[in-house]
Amino acid sequence: MKVLVAIKRVIDYNVKIRVKPDQSDVDLTNVKMAMNPFCEIAVEEAVRLKEKGVASEVVAVTVGPKAAQEQLRTALALGADRAIHVQTDERVESLGAAKALAKLVEEEQPELVILGKQAIDTDNNQTGQMLAALTGRAQGTFASDITVEDSKLQVTREIDGGLQTLELTLPAVVTADLRLNVPRYAKLPDIMKAKKKPLDVKTPDELGVEVASKLALLKVEPPAERQGGVKVSSVDELVDKLKSEAKVIS
């Protein structure tokens, strides 16, 4: 079984985001970039399926600038067999990424596609669902457990009332939630081996898709700073402040 894993290059989650002075975008100057954490979980799950003998090949793919090859090499170091980079300098939104991935699914014909449930930069939570719709495949979102048996896939997902288990017929698209697994760290020998693994570069034109965003970014601003709390000496004082200052009660 071939598994296709989509990953995304984002600002490292440990970095404090800065906004450009003109508020036109996020400032990426000298900012550390990394693989989206949910994508790391997706890669780990695909590699585990291969280690169990369920998957025969793991292919990592991404849509983005040339620098995104660094994250593809990371996926290769974590255990992916080869990588495909759809290179573009355009700002790519969910639908554009889904269209490019759909073309790769058409070419590669994987039985299973795994994505992170969302990216920590835009938090859209859309690409996996859009990809399933474009390819006509069954989908299981927010997966916290995956089991493959013959041509069936059982996906356990967390919902408000507890756990829900879906049975999907392969081929399918699955998005990984936080509790699916704990990603491994890449070892130095694997990092060195990853440099020799195949990485194919394609363009959106070669795939016959347009990935440029249809949305216009008008303004980016940081969240308002939280104000310090106030200690009160009595319930009456608390009620008075809620009425006169916070104005949350009348």
Salt bridges, closest charged atoms under 4 A:
ASP12 OD2 - LYS32 NZ 3.77
ASP25 OD2 - ARG91 NH2 2.55
ASP27 OD2 - ARG18 NH2 3.86
GLU44 OE2 - ARG48 NE 2.68
GLU44 OE1 - ARG184 NE 2.78
GLU51 OE2 - ARG184 NH1 2.76
GLU57 OE2 - ARG82 NE 2.63
GLU70 OE1 - ARG9 NH1 3.74
ASP81 OD1 - LYS50 NZ 2.24
GLU107 OE1 - LYS202 NZ 3.67
GLU108 OE1 - LYS2 NZ 2.99
GLU108 OE1 - ARG82 NH2 2.51
ASP121 OD2 - LYS8 NZ 3.14
GLU158 OE1 - ARG179 NH1 3.28
ASP177 OD1 - LYS117 NZ 3.12
GLU210 OE2 - LYS214 NZ 3.05
GLU221 OE1 - LYS219 NZ 3.34
GLU245 OE2 - LYS241 NZ 3.18
